[in-house]
Amino acid sequence: MSDITYDLVVIGSGPGGYIAAIRAAQLGMSVACVEKDSSLGGTCLNVGCIPSKALLESSELYSAAQKEFKRHGLLVGDLKLDLATMLKRKDSIVSQLTKGVAGLFKKNGVVRVEGWGRIVSATEVEVRSAANGALTSLSTKRVLIATGSSVSPLRGVELDGQRIVTSTEALCFETVPEHLIVIGAGVIGLELGSVWARLGAKVTLLEYLPHILGNTDAETSALALKSLGRQGMQFMLGVKVLSATVLDDKVVVTYEGTSGVAETVSGDRVLVAVGRRPYTQGLGAAEAGVTLDARGFIPVDHDYQTNVPGIYAIGDVIPGPMLAHLAEDEGVVCVERMNGIKVHINTDAIPAVAYTWPEVASVGATEEELAKRGVAYKKGIFPFVANGRAKALLATEGQVKILADAVTDRVLGCHIFGPRAGDLIGEVVMAMEMGASSEDIARTCHAHPGLGEVVREAALALDGRALNI
Ligand code: NAD
C-alpha cells in the first residue's frame, strides 16, 4: 500500500484525466494519475486529435500549393511530397505536447504512476508496472475513471494493422495509398480521408447512413458532402459493409448496396472508422460493483459519481458525445464539485467540429431537432462568398446558419460550413452560454475585415437585415 492516502487517484491521462488531475491539485488535493502507456495524453494527444490536425494542416498546404497558389500569383515549380518529413513533424508535435503534460504534472505536484490501474475498491487502486510487472497498491479517498474509448470493431472486418487498419495506423502510412477505402463517413473517416486524398490517394467512403457526419444539421452536412465530393472523395451512402478480405496487397470489401445486392470494391488499404466504444477492459470497475449499461458505458449522477460512492467517471467512458473538450470540462466540474464548488455543464452549448476543408462546426440544436420538438424557430443564413476577408483568403465556400427561438429570439443553435468554422463557432458557444439573443450577436461590433462578420450577418439575416448581400 502507498505511504500516503491520496485524496484522488485518476485512472487515465487523456484530456479528461490529466485536466481533472491538474485542477484537483490546484484545489489542494493530493493526486496520483495512473497511465498504462509510457506517454501521457491519451488518444487525443498521441493518436487522435493532435496528430490528425498536424497532418490535416500539412496536407492542406500541399493541396493549396498545387491548386491555389497560382491564383495568388505564386508559381512554385516542381512541388514534391516528402511524406517522411511530414510524419516526423506530426510526431514531434505529439512529443512536445505529451512531454508538456508530464511537465504540468510536475509543476502542479500530480504524482504520475506508470502502469495498468485496476480498481479494487473506492479506496484502493492496484497498479501493475508496465516495466517489470510489479504490483503496487495506491490508497485513496476517491477514484476517478477517465479511461476513454477504443475503436469499435466491425463484424466481418478483421483488423490486421497493415491493410485493414484503425485511425492509429492511418496516421502513420509510410507511403500514400493508391486506393484507401474508408468504412464510416463520420468525423474520423472524413478527416483522415481528407488527409490521404489531398496527398494523392483515391479515397472511397462507405457509409451506412444516407448522409455523412451523423447527427449534424442536414443542410450543413449536405454542403460538406458536395464540397468533399468536388475535392475528389467518392461516397457510397446507405450501404452496409459485410466483409473485408485481404488478397495479397489488395483488400476486397463486400457491401450491400441500396438495391440489396452484394457488391465489392477493392483497394490497397481499408480504414475502419465506425465509431468508438467505452474502454473499461481490465479496469476492475464491474468487479468493484460499478454498474455498466448495456453498451458498456458507466452511468453517473450530476456529481459524475457512479453507483459506488467514491468512484467517479468522466469522458468517453460515460454516456454522451465523445469529445476531448467535453471530457476536459467534465473533469474540471467533477473535481470542483468534490470540493463543494457547485458548477455544472450546459450540455446545450457544447461545440463539435470536423476539421475537413472547409470545416464543419456546430453547437446546440439542429433544424431537424427543433422541428421534432415542435419549437418555433427563425433562421438566418449568410454565405462566406459575400465576405471580404473570405475573398482575400480564397476561402469563400460555405455559410453560417443561426437558429433562434421565434418568440424570445434566444439563440438555439449554429451550424457553420466554412473556413475556420471551428474557431468561429466559439463566439456562438459563448453567446449561448450567456443566454444571448440573435439580436445580441447582431448588435456586437465585429472587426473588419474578418470572418466573424459572417456570423454577425447571419444574425442580422434572421431578421431580414443582412447588410452585405
Ligand atoms: P462517428 O460515430 O463519428 O462515425 C462513424 C460512422 O460510421 C457513422 O456515420 C456510422 O453511421 C458509420 N457506420 C457504422 N457502422 C457502419 C457500417 N457497418 N458500414 C458503414 N458505415 C458504418 O465515429 P468516428 O468517426 O469513428 O469517431 C469516433 C468518435 O471520436 C466520435 O464520437 C467522434 O465525435 C470522436 N472524434 C471527434 C473528432 C473531432 O472532434 N474533430 C475527431 C475524431 C473523432
Boltz pocket constraint, residues with backbone or C-beta under 6 A from the ligand:
constraints:
  - pocket:
      binder: B
      contacts: [[A, 49], [A, 154], [A, 183], [A, 184], [A, 185], [A, 186], [A, 187], [A, 188], [A, 189], [A, 191], [A, 206], [A, 207], [A, 208], [A, 209], [A, 211], [A, 212], [A, 213], [A, 214], [A, 239], [A, 240], [A, 241], [A, 272], [A, 273], [A, 274], [A, 275], [A, 276], [A, 321], [A, 322], [A, 323], [A, 324], [A, 352], [A, 353], [A, 354], [A, 355]]
      max_distance: 6.0
